[in-house]
């Protein structure tokens, strides 16, 4: 049996965690534990200790206000379609598995261990005991079975497809659950990060959320905010620190900034791009996830339509990009990469093509494709609602492409229109967007070039071997050589064919008042407040 427990670290889950750690998505804290151990011990004084580490009791109390940029959609923890929804979900509910926000390793949530059978077709979850829902009822395996089955619904954008290999979910006893798989699946533990446990047969009600999380849902006042209070019966001893959280909505960017500057709010998620430097100068901390993990800016092609059906034109576009210039223009909120897997990762394939800025090579490829004088390539779609950084980036891309002869006309669309055109086989040619992958090796590759993209972009027809390889690799043990080899081969195919171009990473910042302590950036941009206190 391959076992994953809270105490045993030489298991499949730990090997996955070690692999993720090695990706280079980790920021090493200055003066880490190993370095500190080598330095001579200092003679501490009582006043110094008290100044550096507040007494535990000093962390408790207070109401933290979040200047939320948008209203929630439906507060449905099984769907979580918007960031506003997810910010509430992650504080009211617990998932079965969680990401460690320091190194992105997988760690226990409500499932304190997960065990794979030798054939990989059964996963056994051992659950925490004595966990209470906010209505006072105890969480048991019946609730977990019902939750997982509900999350298998194809309408669930984050877990429906990812749980497709789960054939059955069985309650063995009150605190043990078995997942029966149709084929081995390396993705189950990371997928369970997005499975938030609800009571059995719970009916979705946006005005009556019942979870097991650190904060209880009080009310949602439409166009005002969502209000939470401390869960005094929380199963993790000593948490949370805050008495209450208020997610107060202000769609206007300047109004949200003003709330932070006047002290009316203490956290500003996703501060507007032009305001970042001003907030830093004003004494506010701007926090991002470790190593800039977050979304990935990408250029997507409809490979059914000319000129993008010619791989040489797509490659020329990539060579035209000057990522160093982009990095300088985006004020440090950009990561310079062209492959979603970082070079520091053991999963990175140095044999996959790379695209340094090379205008001459771009022009050569265009000439080979029959465009010696360049080409008028039509409109370049972008989402104006996703932020001013998209406006800046799209203009930089347009100018850099023009330098090699690819002439684009910028077209700004609201997100709904952009998505509608993207899903229309003949309704578009090329566009700028972003994707939000989990910080795991498989999802970085799959989210960037797989998932729902092949049908929209046409590379289900042009790259069938790539999609077959992804499906095969998903069945390997993540610690195996076969798993690593599969992802390395996938990089060669995708970086050659370029159904999408990775422009760079897009960190998801949060601006914090000086009083906010213990906050850590989440790789998906969620506002996680379990261990936050007001200093």
N, C-alpha and C positions, 0 to 999 in steps of 0.2 A: 504493500500500500504506500502511496505517496501522500504524506500528511502535511497539512499546514495548520499550525496552531500558534497561539499567542506566545508560548514558551519555546517551542521547537522551531529553529530557524534553518534547518538543513533540509527543507522540504521544497516542493514545487513552488509554493507561494513565495518562499524566501528567495529561491533561485530567480523567479520572475522579478522580485524586488531588487536583487543584486544586479540583474541585467538592466533594469530601468535606471538604477543609480549610475551604471557605467555609461549611460547614454551621453553624459555630459550635460544633462538638463539640471544638474545640481549645482548650487552655489555653495562653496565651502566657506563656513563662517570664519572670520578672521580670528586667529588664535584658537583653532579647534581643539578638541579634547586631546588628540595625540600630541599636538605641539605643546599644550599647556602642561602635559605630564612630564615633559622634558625640562621644564624650567624649574629652578629651585623654588621651594615653597616659601611664600612670604609670611611674615608674622602678622596676622590680621588683627585689627583693632575693632572693638565693639562699635564705635561710632561709624567707622567706614563700612562695616557690614550692613548696618542699618540703613545707611545712605544708598548703598548699591542695590539692595534687595529688600523691598518693602515687606513688612510682615504680611502673612497670608490674609489676615483679617482686613488689611487695608485695601485689598483688591475688591472687596465686595461692595455692591450697591451702585446706585446711579442709573439714570436712563440715558441711553445712547441714541442719538438721532442720526439717521442716514438720509442724505439728500438724494432720494431716488429719482432717476431720470425718466421713469415711465411707470404707468399703471400696470399691475399684473394683468394677465390675460384671463385665466380662469382659476388659478391656484390649484391646478390638478397635478398632484405629485406623480401620477402615472404618465403624464404627457410632457410637462415642463417645456412648453414651446418657447418661452421667452426668458431672458435673463432676469426680469423682474419676478417671474414665477419661481425661478430656481433659487433666488436669494431668500425667499420665504421658506421654500421647501427644505433647504439645507439646514435651517435653524429650528424648524418645527419637527422635522422627522429625522430618523436615523436610517442610513443605508446598511446593507448587510456587510459590505466591505468598504474601506475608506482609503483615500490617498493620504500618506504622510506628507504634510505640506513643506517639509524640509528637504526631502530627497525623492518624493513621488513613489516611494515603495508602497506596496499594498499592505495594509494592516487591518486587523480585525475591527469590525463594527458590531452590529448585532449578532453576526456570526463570529464566534470567538475562535473557530477553526474551520478549515475546509480540507477534506481528504479525497484524493483521487483513488479509484480502484486501479489495480494493476493494468487492466485493459483500457483505462481511460474513459469508460462508458458510464461510470457512476461517480457522482460527487456527493459526499456526505458533509452536511453543514451541522456543526454543533453550536447551539444558540446560547446566548446569555440567559441566565435564569433570574427571575424576580424583576424583570423589566415591566414597568407599568405604562400603559397608554395614558394620555391626558384625561380620559374619562374614568380612570381608576381601575380598569380591567387589566389583567395580566397578559402580556404577549406570550403566545405559544406557537408551536410549529404550524397549527392550523392557520394562523394569521399569515405566516411566511409563505406557506403553500399557496394560499389564495392570492397574495400579493404578487408572487412570481408569475403565476398563471395570468393575472391581469396585465402584468407588464409584457407578456408575450403578444399582446394585441398588436397587429401590424400598424395600427394608427400611432403607436408609440415611436417617435422618431429616434430615440436614443437606445432603446432596448428591444424593440420588436424584432428586427432582423437579427440582432446579436444573440437573441435567445432562441433562434429558429431550430437549433439542433437539440433543444431540450424536448424530449418526447413526453415525459411525465414528471410530476413533482409529488413526492410521497412523504407523509408525516410518519416517521418510524415510531416516535414517542413524542411527548410534549415538547422536547427540546432538541429533537434530531430530525433533520429533513434530508431526503435523498433526491437528487436530480438525476433522472435517467436520460442518457444522451443517445442519439441515433448514430453519432460518430464522435471521436475525441475532439475536444474543442479547447484550445489554449486561451480563448477569450473570456470564458465564463467568469473567473474572479474579477477581472477589470470591469466586466459588464455589471456585476453586482454592486459596483460603486454607485450606479444610477438606479438601483432598486430600493426605493424608500418604503419601509414596511408600514402598512395600514391595517386596521382591524378587519377580520374576516367579514366579507360581504358588505364592507363599507360602501356607501353610496356617495359619489362625489358631490360635495356641497361647499362652494367657495366661502360660505359664512360659518362653516363648522368643521375646521380642520382638526383631526385627531391623530397625533403622532406619538412618538416616544422621545422626542428630541429635547434639547436643553431649554427651549422656550415654548410656552403655550400660546396658541393663537387666541387673541381676544376679539378683534373685529377688523373688518375691512371697510373703511369709509371711502366710498368711491370718490375719486378725484381729490382725496385728501391724503390717505395713507393706510398702511397696515400696521396694527399695533400688537405687540407680543409682550408677555411677561415671563419672569423666571419660573421654571418648572422645579418646585421644591422637592419633588420626588424623583429627580433625574437619577438614573441608574449609575452614572459615573460620579463617584463620590467627590464632593468639593466643587463641582461645576454646575452651572455656569457662575460667573462672577457678577454679571450685570443683573439689576432688578428688572429692567424692561428695555425693549428696543422699539423705536418708532421709525418705520420706513415712510417718510413723508415725501409725497410726489411733487415734483416741480419740473414740468416739461421744458421750461425755458432755461437754457444754460446759465445765463447771467443770474437768474434768480437762485439757482442752486449754488453757484459760486458765492453769492452774497450771503446765503445761509451759513456757509462754512466760515467765511471771513468775519461774520458778526457773532459767531459762536452759537447760532441757532441750531446748527448741525455739526457733528464731529467727523463724519465720514462722507466723502464725495466720490462715489463710484464713477469711473470713466470720466474724469474731468475733461472738458473740451480741449482739443489739441492745442489751440493757440494760448490757452491759459496756463499750461504746465509750468513754464519758466517763471511766470509771475507768482504762482502759488509757492514754488520753491523759494523764491526770493522773499516771500512774505512769511516764511517760517513754517510752512506746512510740508509734511513729508509726503513724497509721491512714491508709493510702493507698487512693485510689480512682482509677479511670481518668479521663483528662482530661475536664473539664467534667461530671463525674458520669455519663458514659456507662455503660450497663449494662443492667439489665432495665427494663421499663416496667410499673408497676402498672396493671392495667386491670380494669374491670367489664364482664363479658360477659353478653349477653342471648340467651336463646332466643326469637327473634322469631316463632316459630310459635305461642307460647302467650300468652294474656292474663295480665296487662295489658301485657306487653312487646311485643305485636304492634302497639301504637299508638305511633308515633314521638313523639307529644307527651308520653307518659309517660316515654320514654327521655330526651327533652330536659329535662323537668322535673327528673329525677334529676340530670342534669349541672349544671343551674343551682343545685341544692341544695348542691352540694359547695363547701366553704370551703377552698380549697387553701392559703391563707395560714395558717389554723389548723392544718392538717395538717403544714405545713412546720415550724411551731413545736413540734409534738408529737414529730416524728421526729428531733430533735436534729441537724439539718443533714445527715442522710443521706436526703435527699429533694429532688427537683427539681420545681419548680412549673411544670408544663406541662399543656395540654389537647390539644395536637396533637403527634404524634411528631416532626414537622419543626419545628425551632426557628425563631423569628422572625428570627434573624440569618442564616439560610440563604437563598441565592437561590432555592431551591426552595419556600420557605414562601409560601403563598398568603394574603395578608391579606383576601381576599374570602371565604375559607371561614369558616363560623360559628365564633365563639368563645364560651366559656361562663364568664364571670365570675360570682362568687357573687351570685345574685339570687333570694332566696326568694320575693319577690312575683311575679316572672315565672314561677317554678316553679308556684306555686299557680294562676296564671291558666291555664297549660297543662293542669294537672290538671283544672280546671273545664271547659275546652274538651273534654277527653277524656271527660267524664261523671263526674268524681270531685270534685265541689265540696267534699266533706267529707273528702277524702283516701281512702286505700284500704289494705286489708290485703294486702300484696304477697307474702306467703309467705316461704319461707326464703331466706336469703342465704348461699350456700355459700362457704366459705373453707378454705384448707389450713393446718391448725395446724402441720404439719411444716415449713413453709417459714420459720418464725422468728417471734419475738415481735413484730416490726414488723408482721406480718400481723394478729396479734391486736389490736394497737393501732389499725391502720388500719381494720380491719373495724368496730370499735366506733365510731370517729369517723364513718365513713360511715353506719352505722346511725343514730347520733344526729342527724347533719345531714339525712338523708333524712326522719327523723321530724318535724323542725321544719317541713317543708312539707307533711306529711301522707302520706308514703310510709312505711308501717309494715312493718318487716322483722324476721324472726326469724333470729338468727345460727345457722348450722349448721356445726360444725367437722368436717372430714373428713380422713382421711389422704389422701395424694396419689393413691394407686391408686383409692380410692373416688370421689374428686372427678372424676378423669378418666373413670371408668366412667359416672358420672352425666352428665358433659358430653357424652359420645358417644352418649347415649341420647336420641333425638328428643323424647320426652315425659317424660323423667325429671328435668327441672330447669327453672328459670325464669331465675335470675340468680345470678352468682357473682363472687367476687374472685379474680384470678390475677395472673400476670405473664408477659411475653413477653421474649425475648432476641433482639433484632434485631442484625444487623451495623450498624455506624455508617455506612451508606451511604444516600443518599436513597431509592433504590428499596426497599431492604429495610425501612427504617423504616416506610414506608407498607404494603408488602406483608405484612410480618410482623404488623403491628398489626391489619390488616383482611382479609388474604387468607390465603395458604397453606392450612392445613387447617381454618381456622375456618368458612368458609361452610357446609360440610356439617354441622358440629356445631351451628352457631348458626342455621341456616335462611336466611341471607341470600344463599345461592346462588339461592334462589327469589325473593327480594325485591329484590336488587341485581345482576341479571345484567349490566347495562350497566357497572357498576363493575368486575366481574371481566373483562369483555371489554376494557375500557380498560387494565387492568393488563397483560393479555397483549399488547396492541398496543404499549404503551409499552416493554415489555421488549425489543422488536425495534429500538428506535431507538438511535442513537449517543448515549451519555450526555452528550456535549458539545453535542448539538443542541438547538435550540429546541423541537422536537417532543417530545423526552424531558422537558424541563422543563415544557412545557405539559400533557403527559399527567399528570404527578405533581401539578400544581396543580389540574387538574380533578378528579382522584381525591380530593384533600383536600376539595373542596366537597361531593362526593357523600357521602363517609364521615362528615364532620363534621355533615352535615345528617341523615343516616339513623341514625347512631350505633348500629351493631350491637355496638360496644364503646365504652366511655368510657375515654379515657386519663386516669387519675387523676394521674399524675406519674411521674418517673423514680425508679428504685431502684438507686443505686450499689452496687457489689459490693466492699466494703472488704477489705483485708488489714492485719493488725496486724504491725508489724515491730519486732524488737529493735534497739537502737541500732547494733549491729555490722553490720547488713545494709546494703550499699551497692549502688547501681546498679539497684535494683528499680523497675519501672514497672508500673502497673496496666494490666490488659488489658481491652478493652471487653466481652469475654464472660466476664470473671472468672477466666480461666485463670492459674495460677501459673507465670509464664515466668521461667526462671532462667538463660538463656543468657549474660547479661552481668552477673550478680550476683556480688559478692564479699563476703567477711567482713572488715570493717575492724578 
